Amino acid sequence: MAQVAFVKTRDRAAGVQQALDLLDLDPVRGKSLFLKPNWNSADPPPGSTHNETLAALVQALQGRGAGRITLGDRSGMGDTRAVMERKGIFGLADEMGFGTVVFDELDASDWEHMQIPGSHWSRGFAVARPVLAAGGVVQTCCLKTHRFGGRFTLSLKNSVGLVAKQVPGEGYNYMSELHGSPHQRRMIAEINAAYEPDLVLLDGVEAFVDGGPAQGTRVDAQVILAGTDRVAIDAIGVAILRLFGTTPEVRKGPIFELEQIARAVELDLGVDGPDRIELVTADAVSAAYAAQGWAILIRG
């Protein structure tokens, strides 16, 4: 069973702490951690990770005995360093004592090429070595649709930022291949075979139910999810998007048959159906909200 903490809240900091307390696990103690936020752009949340969520998560990890924490990303909609500067990340890093890495600025030797058996990538993809070298990986994602080929961008899609657009000196554009492929959603899932997360936290206090990833129709979704299973997190996230009324592509068919999720299940990256998910709540309000999402999840 995959446990997923489900907290109804408008308070990001309190929600993060409560969600992690509900999980009753200790996956990070003593580990050097790489933390992957959503810095695809510097747009306000849910266009990007809220700094309050980020700070609360770093503080919670440090409080649970994590070693050195390093944050990094590759922005798909702008210069990564400029995005991080606009969001005040470097100042936050100095204040809280975590490291940063700008994937745009990595050398060729800082990327590792990977080819997943049966992959839809023509020549594999390149993953940032700081991620692979870390003692553990934590990621925090948003709750939103994606107006391009991804259709929704939750935890599986957040991993795209770990892959190079171009490795210096190589002359090949991995993102052009991804965005031009009819297999884009399957390829998104395949990236996730490169690593196994120690923790995933989804900030759905606000969500985009259409548009995305930078701007869209915003709803007050009031949810924080946390767990270790990316498939479970994404399946519940899609159910919440459906609850608020989302795009035809995200509404269509059983949730576990959506291409990102179905391919991730094929790769054994997570649970294979809703009967393998346990939603964990701490109060009646969260439990009632979780039951609404659960009803959508089990009926497809």
One Martini backbone bead per residue (centre of mass of N, CA, C, O) as a GRO file, in nm:
protein
  300
    1MET     BB    1   0.098   0.035   0.019
    2ALA     BB    2   0.017   0.380  -0.036
    3GLN     BB    3   0.088   0.654   0.140
    4VAL     BB    4  -0.124   0.955   0.173
    5ALA     BB    5  -0.117   1.267   0.261
    6PHE     BB    6  -0.418   1.463   0.365
    7VAL     BB    7  -0.451   1.823   0.352
    8LYS     BB    8  -0.661   2.070   0.460
    9THR     BB    9  -0.549   2.398   0.337
   10ARG     BB   10  -0.407   2.747   0.350
   11ASP     BB   11  -0.151   2.657   0.518
   12ARG     BB   12   0.149   2.572   0.421
   13ALA     BB   13   0.329   2.528   0.666
   14ALA     BB   14   0.129   2.355   0.830
   15GLY     BB   15   0.075   2.144   0.604
   16VAL     BB   16   0.354   2.028   0.578
   17GLN     BB   17   0.390   1.931   0.868
   18GLN     BB   18   0.138   1.751   0.883
   19ALA     BB   19   0.200   1.562   0.647
   20LEU     BB   20   0.469   1.448   0.764
   21ASP     BB   21   0.350   1.342   1.030
   22LEU     BB   22   0.147   1.131   0.895
   23LEU     BB   23   0.361   0.925   0.765
   24ASP     BB   24   0.553   0.777   0.961
   25LEU     BB   25   0.852   0.862   0.859
   26ASP     BB   26   1.234   0.820   0.800
   27PRO     BB   27   1.402   0.900   0.501
   28VAL     BB   28   1.643   1.144   0.579
   29ARG     BB   29   1.832   1.062   0.788
   30GLY     BB   30   2.166   1.158   0.713
   31LYS     BB   31   2.104   1.281   0.437
   32SER     BB   32   2.182   1.386   0.136
   33LEU     BB   33   1.992   1.632  -0.045
   34PHE     BB   34   1.775   1.656  -0.320
   35LEU     BB   35   1.579   1.944  -0.428
   36LYS     BB   36   1.280   1.955  -0.632
   37PRO     BB   37   1.129   2.198  -0.778
   38ASN     BB   38   0.912   2.450  -0.940
   39TRP     BB   39   1.113   2.637  -1.195
   40ASN     BB   40   1.000   2.696  -1.487
   41SER     BB   41   0.916   2.962  -1.346
   42ALA     BB   42   0.824   3.288  -1.182
   43ASP     BB   43   0.547   3.238  -1.138
   44PRO     BB   44   0.291   3.233  -0.960
   45PRO     BB   45   0.123   3.043  -0.775
   46PRO     BB   46   0.124   2.743  -0.952
   47GLY     BB   47   0.367   2.820  -1.150
   48SER     BB   48   0.525   2.790  -0.877
   49THR     BB   49   0.696   2.754  -0.607
   50HIS     BB   50   0.644   2.831  -0.295
   51ASN     BB   51   0.843   2.971  -0.057
   52GLU     BB   52   0.688   2.866   0.189
   53THR     BB   53   0.701   2.569   0.114
   54LEU     BB   54   1.005   2.546   0.090
   55ALA     BB   55   1.081   2.636   0.378
   56ALA     BB   56   0.912   2.422   0.528
   57LEU     BB   57   1.055   2.176   0.405
   58VAL     BB   58   1.342   2.234   0.489
   59GLN     BB   59   1.286   2.253   0.791
   60ALA     BB   60   1.170   1.964   0.819
   61LEU     BB   61   1.424   1.814   0.723
   62GLN     BB   62   1.618   1.929   0.930
   63GLY     BB   63   1.444   1.828   1.179
   64ARG     BB   64   1.495   1.513   1.060
   65GLY     BB   65   1.824   1.500   1.000
   66ALA     BB   66   1.932   1.619   0.761
   67GLY     BB   67   2.159   1.700   0.562
   68ARG     BB   68   2.259   1.824   0.298
   69ILE     BB   69   2.091   2.075   0.101
   70THR     BB   70   1.993   2.073  -0.250
   71LEU     BB   71   1.895   2.304  -0.499
   72GLY     BB   72   1.735   2.239  -0.829
   73ASP     BB   73   1.715   2.340  -1.188
   74ARG     BB   74   1.523   2.360  -1.505
   75SER     BB   75   1.407   2.595  -1.707
   76GLY     BB   76   1.159   2.608  -1.969
   77MET     BB   77   1.074   2.950  -1.947
   78GLY     BB   78   1.387   3.020  -1.893
   79ASP     BB   79   1.625   3.145  -1.701
   80THR     BB   80   1.722   3.000  -1.417
   81ARG     BB   81   1.871   3.220  -1.262
   82ALA     BB   82   1.653   3.437  -1.303
   83VAL     BB   83   1.429   3.284  -1.160
   84MET     BB   84   1.573   3.257  -0.884
   85GLU     BB   85   1.607   3.560  -0.840
   86ARG     BB   86   1.305   3.644  -0.853
   87LYS     BB   87   1.245   3.437  -0.598
   88GLY     BB   88   1.485   3.453  -0.379
   89ILE     BB   89   1.676   3.193  -0.340
   90PHE     BB   90   1.963   3.288  -0.251
   91GLY     BB   91   1.872   3.422   0.010
   92LEU     BB   92   1.734   3.172   0.132
   93ALA     BB   93   1.989   2.997   0.138
   94ASP     BB   94   2.148   3.171   0.337
   95GLU     BB   95   1.936   3.164   0.567
   96MET     BB   96   1.898   2.821   0.569
   97GLY     BB   97   2.148   2.642   0.454
   98PHE     BB   98   2.142   2.592   0.139
   99GLY     BB   99   2.190   2.472  -0.171
  100THR     BB  100   2.281   2.544  -0.520
  101VAL     BB  101   2.170   2.468  -0.867
  102VAL     BB  102   2.239   2.535  -1.216
  103PHE     BB  103   2.179   2.351  -1.490
  104ASP     BB  104   2.267   2.547  -1.723
  105GLU     BB  105   2.583   2.547  -1.586
  106LEU     BB  106   2.665   2.276  -1.665
  107ASP     BB  107   2.867   2.041  -1.754
  108ALA     BB  108   2.907   1.763  -1.937
  109SER     BB  109   3.007   1.590  -1.679
  110ASP     BB  110   2.713   1.660  -1.522
  111TRP     BB  111   2.600   1.433  -1.717
  112GLU     BB  112   2.375   1.149  -1.750
  113HIS     BB  113   2.324   0.890  -1.952
  114MET     BB  114   2.001   0.744  -2.046
  115GLN     BB  115   1.848   0.409  -2.101
  116ILE     BB  116   1.538   0.281  -2.128
  117PRO     BB  117   1.380   0.009  -2.160
  118GLY     BB  118   1.148   0.080  -2.410
  119SER     BB  119   1.190   0.355  -2.496
  120HIS     BB  120   1.087   0.676  -2.658
  121TRP     BB  121   1.377   0.751  -2.670
  122SER     BB  122   1.611   0.763  -2.918
  123ARG     BB  123   1.882   0.848  -2.701
  124GLY     BB  124   1.774   0.923  -2.457
  125PHE     BB  125   1.887   1.083  -2.149
  126ALA     BB  126   1.989   1.363  -1.938
  127VAL     BB  127   2.113   1.367  -1.605
  128ALA     BB  128   2.178   1.521  -1.324
  129ARG     BB  129   2.428   1.437  -1.105
  130PRO     BB  130   2.342   1.571  -0.834
  131VAL     BB  131   2.102   1.379  -0.807
  132LEU     BB  132   2.247   1.094  -0.823
  133ALA     BB  133   2.460   1.169  -0.579
  134ALA     BB  134   2.260   1.170  -0.377
  135GLY     BB  135   2.119   1.026  -0.091
  136GLY     BB  136   1.855   1.193  -0.178
  137VAL     BB  137   1.511   1.257  -0.297
  138VAL     BB  138   1.324   1.560  -0.326
  139GLN     BB  139   0.987   1.671  -0.411
  140THR     BB  140   0.811   1.972  -0.531
  141CYS     BB  141   0.483   2.033  -0.638
  142CYS     BB  142   0.211   2.101  -0.836
  143LEU     BB  143  -0.138   2.196  -0.926
  144LYS     BB  144  -0.179   2.122  -1.278
  145THR     BB  145  -0.203   2.204  -1.585
  146HIS     BB  146  -0.119   2.148  -1.950
  147ARG     BB  147  -0.133   2.304  -2.262
  148PHE     BB  148   0.034   2.094  -2.356
  149GLY     BB  149   0.128   1.759  -2.383
  150GLY     BB  150   0.104   1.678  -2.073
  151ARG     BB  151  -0.182   1.810  -1.934
  152PHE     BB  152  -0.018   1.743  -1.663
  153THR     BB  153   0.157   1.890  -1.358
  154LEU     BB  154   0.325   1.705  -1.133
  155SER     BB  155   0.549   1.478  -1.037
  156LEU     BB  156   0.633   1.354  -1.307
  157LYS     BB  157   0.672   1.627  -1.464
  158ASN     BB  158   0.885   1.758  -1.270
  159SER     BB  159   1.130   1.574  -1.383
  160VAL     BB  160   1.212   1.730  -1.643
  161GLY     BB  161   1.415   1.932  -1.489
  162LEU     BB  162   1.652   1.696  -1.479
  163VAL     BB  163   1.681   1.748  -1.782
  164ALA     BB  164   1.837   1.818  -2.055
  165LYS     BB  165   1.836   2.013  -2.324
  166GLN     BB  166   2.162   2.056  -2.343
  167VAL     BB  167   2.466   1.926  -2.391
  168PRO     BB  168   2.764   2.031  -2.388
  169GLY     BB  169   2.880   1.966  -2.723
  170GLU     BB  170   2.643   1.781  -2.857
  171GLY     BB  171   2.389   1.902  -3.038
  172TYR     BB  172   2.125   1.822  -2.861
  173ASN     BB  173   1.756   1.832  -2.827
  174TYR     BB  174   1.556   1.697  -2.590
  175MET     BB  175   1.304   1.891  -2.585
  176SER     BB  176   1.230   1.871  -2.881
  177GLU     BB  177   1.167   1.576  -2.875
  178LEU     BB  178   0.951   1.576  -2.657
  179HIS     BB  179   0.755   1.807  -2.785
  180GLY     BB  180   0.743   1.638  -3.079
  181SER     BB  181   0.608   1.391  -2.951
  182PRO     BB  182   0.351   1.147  -2.934
  183HIS     BB  183   0.513   1.030  -2.653
  184GLN     BB  184   0.539   1.240  -2.423
  185ARG     BB  185   0.396   1.110  -2.171
  186ARG     BB  186   0.578   0.861  -2.164
  187MET     BB  187   0.850   1.012  -2.141
  188ILE     BB  188   0.796   1.138  -1.871
  189ALA     BB  189   0.783   0.875  -1.712
  190GLU     BB  190   1.073   0.766  -1.792
  191ILE     BB  191   1.243   0.965  -1.629
  192ASN     BB  192   1.161   0.833  -1.342
  193ALA     BB  193   1.361   0.580  -1.371
  194ALA     BB  194   1.629   0.739  -1.265
  195TYR     BB  195   1.461   0.758  -0.986
  196GLU     BB  196   1.400   0.764  -0.622
  197PRO     BB  197   1.199   0.890  -0.396
  198ASP     BB  198   1.173   0.992  -0.052
  199LEU     BB  199   0.990   1.250  -0.138
  200VAL     BB  200   0.655   1.392  -0.189
  201LEU     BB  201   0.529   1.731  -0.248
  202LEU     BB  202   0.203   1.872  -0.278
  203ASP     BB  203   0.091   2.195  -0.385
  204GLY     BB  204  -0.281   2.266  -0.358
  205VAL     BB  205  -0.386   2.540  -0.259
  206GLU     BB  206  -0.336   2.595  -0.556
  207ALA     BB  207  -0.489   2.584  -0.893
  208PHE     BB  208  -0.490   2.460  -1.225
  209VAL     BB  209  -0.762   2.366  -1.456
  210ASP     BB  210  -0.619   2.542  -1.673
  211GLY     BB  211  -0.365   2.556  -1.863
  212GLY     BB  212  -0.056   2.602  -1.830
  213PRO     BB  213   0.213   2.630  -1.620
  214ALA     BB  214   0.202   2.954  -1.559
  215GLN     BB  215  -0.105   2.989  -1.654
  216GLY     BB  216  -0.454   3.012  -1.528
  217THR     BB  217  -0.717   2.866  -1.381
  218ARG     BB  218  -0.794   2.950  -1.058
  219VAL     BB  219  -0.801   2.757  -0.754
  220ASP     BB  220  -0.916   2.669  -0.420
  221ALA     BB  221  -0.797   2.363  -0.318
  222GLN     BB  222  -0.672   2.304  -0.030
  223VAL     BB  223  -0.391   2.114  -0.068
  224ILE     BB  224  -0.184   1.857   0.084
  225LEU     BB  225   0.062   1.630  -0.035
  226ALA     BB  226   0.216   1.311   0.079
  227GLY     BB  227   0.494   1.095  -0.032
  228THR     BB  228   0.658   0.818  -0.229
  229ASP     BB  229   0.430   0.795  -0.459
  230ARG     BB  230   0.385   0.921  -0.772
  231VAL     BB  231   0.128   0.784  -0.870
  232ALA     BB  232  -0.053   0.846  -0.631
  233ILE     BB  233  -0.026   1.151  -0.636
  234ASP     BB  234  -0.132   1.193  -0.931
  235ALA     BB  235  -0.405   1.056  -0.906
  236ILE     BB  236  -0.514   1.248  -0.689
  237GLY     BB  237  -0.464   1.511  -0.839
  238VAL     BB  238  -0.658   1.451  -1.072
  239ALA     BB  239  -0.911   1.422  -0.898
  240ILE     BB  240  -0.907   1.718  -0.805
  241LEU     BB  241  -0.930   1.847  -1.080
  242ARG     BB  242  -1.206   1.715  -1.140
  243LEU     BB  243  -1.364   1.837  -0.904
  244PHE     BB  244  -1.317   2.145  -1.036
  245GLY     BB  245  -1.284   2.136  -1.331
  246THR     BB  246  -1.148   2.042  -1.636
  247THR     BB  247  -1.011   1.917  -1.891
  248PRO     BB  248  -1.085   1.685  -2.125
  249GLU     BB  249  -0.812   1.528  -2.103
  250VAL     BB  250  -0.829   1.493  -1.782
  251ARG     BB  251  -1.130   1.364  -1.777
  252LYS     BB  252  -1.056   1.121  -1.956
  253GLY     BB  253  -1.107   0.850  -1.815
  254PRO     BB  254  -0.924   0.658  -1.645
  255ILE     BB  255  -0.667   0.749  -1.451
  256PHE     BB  256  -0.482   0.480  -1.503
  257GLU     BB  257  -0.500   0.553  -1.837
  258LEU     BB  258  -0.321   0.771  -1.832
  259GLU     BB  259  -0.021   0.796  -1.980
  260GLN     BB  260   0.165   0.874  -1.751
  261ILE     BB  261   0.055   0.661  -1.549
  262ALA     BB  262   0.062   0.400  -1.716
  263ARG     BB  263   0.370   0.404  -1.770
  264ALA     BB  264   0.458   0.404  -1.474
  265VAL     BB  265   0.335   0.129  -1.415
  266GLU     BB  266   0.497  -0.035  -1.624
  267LEU     BB  267   0.774   0.064  -1.461
  268ASP     BB  268   0.727   0.036  -1.150
  269LEU     BB  269   0.675   0.340  -0.992
  270GLY     BB  270   0.394   0.225  -0.877
  271VAL     BB  271   0.089   0.196  -0.839
  272ASP     BB  272  -0.197   0.008  -1.011
  273GLY     BB  273  -0.419   0.133  -0.805
  274PRO     BB  274  -0.651   0.253  -0.575
  275ASP     BB  275  -0.632  -0.008  -0.380
  276ARG     BB  276  -0.312   0.095  -0.309
  277ILE     BB  277  -0.441   0.340  -0.152
  278GLU     BB  278  -0.374   0.554   0.139
  279LEU     BB  279  -0.552   0.788   0.308
  280VAL     BB  280  -0.421   1.041   0.529
  281THR     BB  281  -0.569   1.180   0.820
  282ALA     BB  282  -0.651   1.431   1.105
  283ASP     BB  283  -0.944   1.526   1.007
  284ALA     BB  284  -1.268   1.577   0.910
  285VAL     BB  285  -1.221   1.774   0.677
  286SER     BB  286  -1.008   1.609   0.526
  287ALA     BB  287  -1.173   1.347   0.502
  288ALA     BB  288  -1.404   1.463   0.329
  289TYR     BB  289  -1.225   1.554   0.094
  290ALA     BB  290  -1.091   1.281   0.035
  291ALA     BB  291  -1.358   1.138  -0.038
  292GLN     BB  292  -1.408   1.294  -0.297
  293GLY     BB  293  -1.150   1.207  -0.444
  294TRP     BB  294  -1.190   0.900  -0.416
  295ALA     BB  295  -1.452   0.875  -0.580
  296ILE     BB  296  -1.315   0.960  -0.846
  297LEU     BB  297  -1.086   0.752  -0.855
  298ILE     BB  298  -1.264   0.477  -0.851
  299ARG     BB  299  -1.447   0.563  -1.113
  300GLY     BB  300  -1.245   0.729  -1.318
   0.00000   0.00000   0.00000
